[in-house]
Amino acid sequence: MAEKPPAFLVASTVAPRVGSNYPADLAKAVAGRAKRVLGDKFGLTQYGVNLVTLEPGAMSAHRHWHEAEDEFIYVLSGEIVLHDDVGEHVLTPGMCAGFKAGVPNGHCLINKTSVPATYLEVGTRSTTETAHYPDVDLKAVKSDYKFSFTRKDGSAL
């Protein structure tokens, strides 16, 4: 019998996931990102919830947009710069941003300060998905919940 998920937990006790499954040359930009994958601890399957900390100079991801998955972030501490197709926007605690699936507005978050910044990230969990990266030669394709990366034209990296 599977273990029953907890009803609650202290988020800081969840071990952070560091690093990235980006190709090595692109992973450097997110080296200072730590995600505490909270939704998994409760057995959530319809959406993901992560507590993310960006160290000074770190990015959340390369600018991207999703065909099938919505994303939402809520800033808890520090200052984060949202970089999207319109430009750069400073987000501070209590501010939030959302990205509707299928809207081609490439976005990422960057910590341009000298102190860590933390935000809550919530997103759809689709079995299949395609994510586009306007600034780098990268495309992510998800099949059965697992992402793989190719060049924008679909060729191998």
MOZI-V299713 format. One record per helix or strand. SS is the DSSP state (2 for helix, 1 for strand). FROM is the first residue (numbers start at 1). TO is the last residue. If there is no record, write none. Layout:
ss=<SS,SS>
from=<FROM,FROM>
to=<TO,TO>
This chain:
ss=<2,1,2,1,2,1,1,1,1,1,1,1,1,1,1,1,1>
from=<11,17,24,33,39,47,59,64,71,79,87,96,107,117,129,138,146>
to=<13,18,30,37,42,54,59,66,77,84,92,99,110,124,133,143,150>
